[in-house]
């Protein structure tokens, strides 16, 4: 599958936390809010702007989406299906794949720690 440009209106969801992952997005126009769930509460952990990438973590570890991405204003994003990136990734040496996988795992752990801290702060 080739990359495709997609447009999202303000309030549209690019993907939800926990969804299966199939692509990476490069933001070409607009702003995206990255949100995490904590029980019944949702909080913003980042805002992503032009020329930033979202969804990359899932490419490297094939885990479900770690957060929800919602368009703050109209967003134009280049969606790169994992299939399109596999050919490039296949040529990367195994030791670099190991390093990338370790970094992805650490990021996921950091996400879990953020969730735990936010939960504790809301209880106090």
MDAnalysis code that builds the backbone (N, CA, C; Angstrom):
import MDAnalysis as mda
import numpy as np

u = mda.Universe.empty(372, n_residues=124, atom_resindex=np.repeat(np.arange(124), 3), trajectory=True)
u.add_TopologyAttr("name", ["N", "CA", "C"] * 124)
u.add_TopologyAttr("resid", np.arange(1, 125))
u.add_TopologyAttr("resname", ["UNK", "UNK", "UNK", "UNK", "UNK", "UNK", "UNK", "UNK", "UNK", "UNK", "UNK", "UNK", "UNK", "UNK", "UNK", "UNK", "UNK", "UNK", "UNK", "UNK", "UNK", "UNK", "UNK", "UNK", "UNK", "UNK", "UNK", "UNK", "UNK", "UNK", "UNK", "UNK", "UNK", "UNK", "UNK", "UNK", "UNK", "UNK", "UNK", "UNK", "UNK", "UNK", "UNK", "UNK", "UNK", "UNK", "UNK", "UNK", "UNK", "UNK", "UNK", "UNK", "UNK", "UNK", "UNK", "UNK", "UNK", "UNK", "UNK", "UNK", "UNK", "UNK", "UNK", "UNK", "UNK", "UNK", "UNK", "UNK", "UNK", "UNK", "UNK", "UNK", "UNK", "UNK", "UNK", "UNK", "UNK", "UNK", "UNK", "UNK", "UNK", "UNK", "UNK", "UNK", "UNK", "UNK", "UNK", "UNK", "UNK", "UNK", "UNK", "UNK", "UNK", "UNK", "UNK", "UNK", "UNK", "UNK", "UNK", "UNK", "UNK", "UNK", "UNK", "UNK", "UNK", "UNK", "UNK", "UNK", "UNK", "UNK", "UNK", "UNK", "UNK", "UNK", "UNK", "UNK", "UNK", "UNK", "UNK", "UNK", "UNK", "UNK", "UNK", "UNK"])
u.atoms.positions = np.array([
    [0.840, -1.187, 0.000],
    [0.000, 0.000, 0.000],
    [0.881, 1.246, 0.000],
    [0.611, 2.174, -0.876],
    [1.397, 3.417, -0.903],
    [0.912, 4.393, 0.178],
    [1.762, 5.370, 0.530],
    [1.320, 6.415, 1.466],
    [0.124, 7.163, 0.884],
    [-0.736, 7.683, 1.766],
    [-1.917, 8.425, 1.329],
    [-2.091, 9.650, 2.226],
    [-2.479, 10.769, 1.623],
    [-2.751, 11.986, 2.383],
    [-4.198, 11.943, 2.859],
    [-4.379, 12.164, 4.171],
    [-5.713, 12.140, 4.765],
    [-5.985, 13.475, 5.442],
    [-7.254, 13.877, 5.428],
    [-7.669, 15.120, 6.070],
    [-8.631, 14.792, 7.209],
    [-8.425, 15.447, 8.354],
    [-9.265, 15.266, 9.536],
    [-9.780, 16.633, 9.976],
    [-11.062, 16.706, 10.298],
    [-11.634, 17.951, 10.818],
    [-11.329, 18.050, 12.309],
    [-11.444, 19.260, 12.853],
    [-11.254, 19.458, 14.294],
    [-12.184, 18.510, 15.051],
    [-11.617, 17.783, 15.994],
    [-12.394, 16.837, 16.783],
    [-12.374, 15.420, 16.254],
    [-11.930, 15.227, 15.013],
    [-11.839, 13.876, 14.451],
    [-10.700, 13.099, 15.126],
    [-10.902, 11.799, 15.253],
    [-9.902, 10.924, 15.844],
    [-9.072, 10.264, 14.745],
    [-7.758, 10.379, 14.842],
    [-6.866, 9.703, 13.906],
    [-6.746, 8.234, 14.290],
    [-6.614, 7.959, 15.597],
    [-6.625, 6.600, 16.127],
    [-6.874, 6.663, 17.627],
    [-7.305, 5.539, 18.190],
    [-7.624, 5.444, 19.612],
    [-6.612, 4.585, 20.358],
    [-6.379, 4.951, 21.598],
    [-5.537, 4.148, 22.478],
    [-6.085, 2.727, 22.508],
    [-5.201, 1.752, 22.326],
    [-5.607, 0.353, 22.338],
    [-5.935, -0.222, 20.971],
    [-6.120, 0.647, 19.954],
    [-6.410, 0.160, 18.601],
    [-5.216, -0.614, 18.048],
    [-5.472, -1.589, 17.175],
    [-4.358, -2.227, 16.465],
    [-3.655, -1.177, 15.604],
    [-2.378, -1.356, 15.399],
    [-1.582, -0.383, 14.648],
    [-1.282, -0.888, 13.248],
    [-1.473, -0.017, 12.270],
    [-1.191, -0.403, 10.889],
    [-0.446, 0.679, 10.111],
    [-0.246, 1.859, 10.733],
    [0.379, 2.951, 9.989],
    [0.997, 3.996, 10.911],
    [1.819, 4.832, 10.304],
    [2.451, 5.989, 10.939],
    [1.896, 7.228, 10.240],
    [1.767, 8.326, 10.973],
    [1.277, 9.578, 10.391],
    [2.340, 10.664, 10.497],
    [2.546, 11.398, 9.406],
    [3.368, 12.606, 9.423],
    [2.398, 13.772, 9.278],
    [2.402, 14.672, 10.240],
    [1.469, 15.798, 10.235],
    [1.989, 16.856, 9.265],
    [1.200, 17.166, 8.259],
    [1.589, 18.134, 7.230],
    [0.927, 19.495, 7.451],
    [-0.210, 19.496, 8.182],
    [-0.935, 20.736, 8.445],
    [-1.775, 20.509, 9.696],
    [-1.829, 21.507, 10.579],
    [-2.694, 21.422, 11.733],
    [-1.985, 21.001, 13.008],
    [-2.802, 20.669, 14.021],
    [-2.307, 20.296, 15.345],
    [-3.105, 19.087, 15.826],
    [-2.392, 18.126, 16.422],
    [-3.019, 16.907, 16.940],
    [-2.763, 16.826, 18.443],
    [-3.805, 16.524, 19.194],
    [-3.696, 16.311, 20.633],
    [-3.487, 14.819, 20.893],
    [-2.462, 14.497, 21.669],
    [-2.193, 13.109, 22.056],
    [-2.700, 12.944, 23.482],
    [-3.615, 12.002, 23.669],
    [-4.291, 11.839, 24.958],
    [-4.167, 10.414, 25.476],
    [-4.068, 10.299, 26.798],
    [-3.995, 9.001, 27.474],
    [-5.200, 8.862, 28.384],
    [-5.671, 7.624, 28.515],
    [-6.750, 7.312, 29.453],
    [-6.154, 6.962, 30.803],
    [-6.888, 7.319, 31.834],
    [-6.539, 6.923, 33.187],
    [-7.860, 6.611, 33.875],
    [-8.279, 5.365, 33.780],
    [-9.605, 5.004, 34.272],
    [-10.653, 5.645, 33.381],
    [-11.504, 6.465, 33.965],
    [-12.549, 7.141, 33.189],
    [-12.108, 8.534, 32.745],
    [-10.915, 8.942, 33.163],
    [-10.399, 10.272, 32.838],
    [-9.433, 10.198, 31.660],
    [-9.454, 11.225, 30.827],
    [-8.502, 11.341, 29.724],
    [-7.719, 12.632, 29.919],
    [-6.402, 12.588, 29.687],
    [-5.593, 13.792, 29.814],
    [-4.650, 13.909, 28.625],
    [-4.356, 15.148, 28.266],
    [-3.458, 15.408, 27.137],
    [-2.016, 15.278, 27.604],
    [-1.234, 14.517, 26.850],
    [0.182, 14.357, 27.182],
    [1.084, 15.120, 26.216],
    [0.536, 15.502, 25.056],
    [1.352, 16.234, 24.087],
    [0.466, 16.845, 23.017],
    [1.042, 17.836, 22.332],
    [0.449, 18.372, 21.113],
    [1.480, 18.181, 20.017],
    [1.024, 17.688, 18.882],
    [1.903, 17.406, 17.758],
    [1.596, 18.397, 16.657],
    [2.652, 18.950, 16.074],
    [2.511, 19.997, 15.054],
    [3.057, 19.541, 13.710],
    [3.112, 20.480, 12.800],
    [3.569, 20.235, 11.429],
    [4.954, 19.582, 11.422],
    [5.101, 18.584, 10.551],
    [6.332, 17.820, 10.326],
    [6.742, 16.940, 11.511],
    [5.815, 16.695, 12.427],
    [6.079, 15.741, 13.495],
    [5.393, 14.424, 13.149],
    [5.840, 13.354, 13.790],
    [5.377, 12.004, 13.480],
    [4.607, 11.438, 14.666],
    [3.513, 10.718, 14.381],
    [2.793, 9.995, 15.425],
    [2.546, 8.565, 14.954],
    [2.480, 7.660, 15.918],
    [2.227, 6.261, 15.605],
    [3.473, 5.453, 15.329],
    [4.635, 6.057, 15.482],
    [5.881, 5.366, 15.148],
    [6.218, 4.254, 16.135],
    [5.845, 4.438, 17.389],
    [6.156, 3.431, 18.400],
    [5.588, 2.069, 18.018],
    [4.381, 2.068, 17.534],
    [3.710, 0.811, 17.172],
    [4.357, 0.122, 15.974],
    [5.008, 0.882, 15.107],
    [5.689, 0.249, 13.974],
    [6.804, -0.657, 14.474],
    [7.518, -0.198, 15.499],
    [8.683, -0.929, 15.960],
    [8.362, -2.083, 16.896],
    [7.272, -1.978, 17.663],
    [6.990, -3.079, 18.586],
    [5.681, -3.817, 18.288],
    [4.917, -3.323, 17.335],
    [3.658, -3.962, 16.887],
    [2.623, -4.111, 18.006],
    [2.766, -3.319, 19.043],
    [1.785, -3.288, 20.119],
    [0.639, -2.357, 19.718],
    [-0.498, -2.469, 20.386],
    [-1.613, -1.550, 20.099],
    [-1.209, -0.101, 20.375],
    [-2.002, 0.815, 19.869],
    [-1.726, 2.242, 20.057],
    [-1.624, 2.569, 21.546],
    [-0.626, 3.357, 21.912],
    [-0.390, 3.693, 23.315],
    [-1.149, 4.937, 23.755],
    [-1.764, 5.642, 22.818],
    [-2.506, 6.863, 23.133],
    [-3.534, 7.110, 22.035],
    [-4.396, 8.092, 22.284],
    [-5.391, 8.517, 21.302],
    [-4.897, 9.792, 20.638],
    [-5.115, 9.940, 19.342],
    [-4.723, 11.137, 18.598],
    [-5.975, 11.801, 18.043],
    [-6.186, 13.076, 18.407],
    [-7.384, 13.808, 17.988],
    [-6.967, 15.132, 17.352],
    [-7.562, 15.454, 16.205],
    [-7.281, 16.714, 15.525],
    [-7.815, 17.872, 16.359],
    [-6.948, 18.851, 16.648],
    [-7.352, 20.045, 17.391],
    [-7.992, 21.038, 16.429],
    [-7.357, 21.215, 15.288],
    [-7.874, 22.008, 14.177],
    [-7.791, 21.106, 12.951],
    [-8.194, 21.602, 11.802],
    [-8.111, 20.749, 10.608],
    [-6.686, 20.250, 10.433],
    [-6.561, 18.952, 10.189],
    [-5.255, 18.302, 10.060],
    [-5.154, 17.620, 8.708],
    [-4.017, 17.795, 8.079],
    [-3.670, 17.037, 6.878],
    [-2.465, 16.182, 7.270],
    [-2.582, 14.883, 7.077],
    [-1.518, 13.976, 7.494],
    [-1.209, 12.976, 6.395],
    [0.067, 12.695, 6.229],
    [0.497, 11.643, 5.315],
    [0.510, 10.355, 6.119],
    [-0.331, 9.399, 5.716],
    [-0.403, 8.119, 6.404],
    [0.479, 7.118, 5.671],
    [1.454, 6.570, 6.396],
    [2.387, 5.597, 5.834],
    [2.042, 4.218, 6.391],
    [1.436, 3.369, 5.582],
    [1.121, 2.015, 6.058],
    [2.398, 1.265, 6.401],
    [2.317, 0.431, 7.435],
    [3.477, -0.357, 7.828],
    [4.034, -1.140, 6.642],
    [3.152, -1.644, 5.787],
    [3.589, -2.427, 4.622],
    [4.577, -1.649, 3.770],
    [4.326, -0.345, 3.598],
    [5.196, 0.487, 2.773],
    [6.571, 0.665, 3.414],
    [6.628, 0.604, 4.733],
    [7.889, 0.820, 5.435],
    [8.678, -0.463, 5.649],
    [8.022, -1.609, 5.524],
    [8.682, -2.900, 5.770],
    [9.899, -3.107, 4.873],
    [9.802, -2.692, 3.620],
    [10.914, -2.890, 2.683],
    [12.151, -2.125, 3.145],
    [11.944, -0.919, 3.636],
    [13.062, -0.102, 4.119],
    [13.616, -0.702, 5.403],
    [12.732, -1.062, 6.308],
    [13.121, -1.596, 7.611],
    [13.868, -2.928, 7.473],
    [13.530, -3.694, 6.466],
    [14.167, -5.001, 6.249],
    [15.671, -4.858, 6.003],
    [16.097, -3.721, 5.457],
    [17.513, -3.510, 5.149],
    [18.331, -3.001, 6.329],
    [17.686, -2.702, 7.447],
    [18.390, -2.205, 8.629],
    [19.071, -3.392, 9.324],
    [20.327, -3.229, 9.746],
    [21.022, -4.329, 10.432],
    [20.259, -4.762, 11.698],
    [20.372, -6.043, 12.022],
    [19.670, -6.605, 13.178],
    [20.004, -5.883, 14.479],
    [21.267, -5.475, 14.656],
    [21.624, -4.796, 15.904],
    [20.872, -3.470, 16.050],
    [20.622, -2.769, 14.938],
    [19.841, -1.527, 15.015],
    [18.371, -1.826, 15.325],
    [17.857, -2.921, 14.786],
    [16.484, -3.323, 15.100],
    [16.351, -3.614, 16.593],
    [17.374, -4.229, 17.176],
    [17.365, -4.525, 18.609],
    [17.366, -3.233, 19.419],
    [18.177, -2.285, 19.017],
    [18.235, -0.987, 19.706],
    [16.886, -0.275, 19.612],
    [16.306, -0.262, 18.435],
    [15.019, 0.398, 18.228],
    [13.927, -0.279, 19.061],
    [13.917, -1.600, 19.089],
    [12.917, -2.330, 19.877],
    [13.070, -2.013, 21.364],
    [14.308, -1.906, 21.841],
    [14.550, -1.575, 23.247],
    [14.048, -0.166, 23.562],
    [14.280, 0.762, 22.657],
    [13.795, 2.129, 22.859],
    [12.267, 2.168, 22.874],
    [11.651, 1.410, 22.010],
    [10.182, 1.359, 21.971],
    [9.647, 0.804, 23.282],
    [10.287, -0.236, 23.797],
    [9.858, -0.828, 25.066],
    [10.002, 0.175, 26.208],
    [11.093, 0.917, 26.225],
    [11.290, 1.932, 27.273],
    [10.236, 3.032, 27.183],
    [9.897, 3.427, 25.980],
    [8.855, 4.444, 25.816],
    [7.511, 3.947, 26.330],
    [7.197, 2.715, 26.046],
    [5.936, 2.148, 26.557],
    [5.936, 2.120, 28.076],
    [7.066, 1.749, 28.679],
    [7.161, 1.744, 30.138],
    [6.999, 3.157, 30.692],
    [7.602, 4.131, 30.026],
    [7.459, 5.531, 30.444],
    [5.997, 5.958, 30.370],
    [5.305, 5.545, 29.309],
    [3.878, 5.857, 29.187],
    [3.096, 5.284, 30.362],
    [3.411, 4.055, 30.748],
    [2.731, 3.424, 31.885],
    [3.034, 4.167, 33.181],
    [4.274, 4.619, 33.344],
    [4.638, 5.370, 34.545],
    [3.909, 6.705, 34.597],
    [3.762, 7.356, 33.462],
    [3.011, 8.617, 33.400],
    [1.576, 8.378, 33.839],
    [0.981, 7.327, 33.336],
    [-0.394, 6.989, 33.702],
    [-0.512, 6.757, 35.212],
    [0.432, 6.027, 35.789],
    [0.412, 5.742, 37.227],
    [0.559, 7.027, 38.039],
    [1.480, 7.875, 37.645],
    [1.693, 9.146, 38.351],
    [0.445, 10.023, 38.265],
    [-0.130, 10.113, 37.076],
    [-1.339, 10.933, 36.909],
    [-2.469, 10.389, 37.770],
    [-2.602, 9.076, 37.858],
    [-3.655, 8.464, 38.668],
    [-3.439, 8.804, 40.146],
    [-2.212, 8.686, 40.625],
    [-1.915, 8.999, 42.030],
    [-2.191, 10.463, 42.316],
    [-1.820, 11.352, 41.413],
    [-2.037, 12.783, 41.606],
    [-3.516, 13.140, 41.645],
    [-4.334, 12.424, 40.907],
    [-5.766, 12.698, 40.900],
    [-6.436, 12.209, 42.189],
    [-5.838, 11.215, 42.828],
    [-6.403, 10.669, 44.061],
    [-6.070, 11.527, 45.280],
    [-5.013, 12.340, 45.190],
    [-4.612, 13.159, 46.338],
    [-5.143, 14.568, 46.247],
])
